[in-house]
Amino acid sequence: MLSTKFAVTALAATAIGVCGCGKSSSTPSTSQGPAGGQPGEAAASTVSRKLTGESAAEAKSRAERICLRLRERRNSNRAESTQEAAEVAAELAKFEQKIAAELGNLRSPVSSESNWAQIVTGAQALAADTAKISEYVKSDELSSSAAKAILVSRKGTETRILTLARHDGFRECGKSL
């Protein structure tokens, strides 16, 4: 039982990047868009456009720098114990939420505002899911079935938004969001 519990915790830690893999996590409840739809389905109107004077090329360059910061932060995370994994995940979740907000404040750097809205909404979902993983680990409620559900859902969300980012010509954002 103890070895299974440790294996599940290690699996969750790996998913959120605390072992330096450069990934984040997702749970079923936050990986979907409104009413259980796809991320960004109704988000086009909710993504802020504060930097309206910025060109699409400038916004894209800014987005790439933001995504690079995220990838570097995820790759720098390390934890040796379950307690450390929970703490690192909580800090990472806050950082991911900040990154998602920064991306949401950019003018759409791509021609498809719907794609950009889905990318931003997906980044927000992954940040929320990292926070949930932290809570699961802290409360010692991470079970094999919960871990599997989180990882499967996270992978789907991550695959969708990375595919959109690569399709829209992003290099860094196509590697990590």
FENCOR-V352582 format. One record per helix or strand. SS is the DSSP state (A for helix, B for strand). FROM is the first residue (numbers start at 0). LEN is the number of residues. Records with the same first field share a line. If there is no record, write none. Layout:
SS = FROM-LEN / FROM-LEN
This chain:
A = 1-15 / 33-3 / 55-21 / 81-23 / 112-26 / 143-24
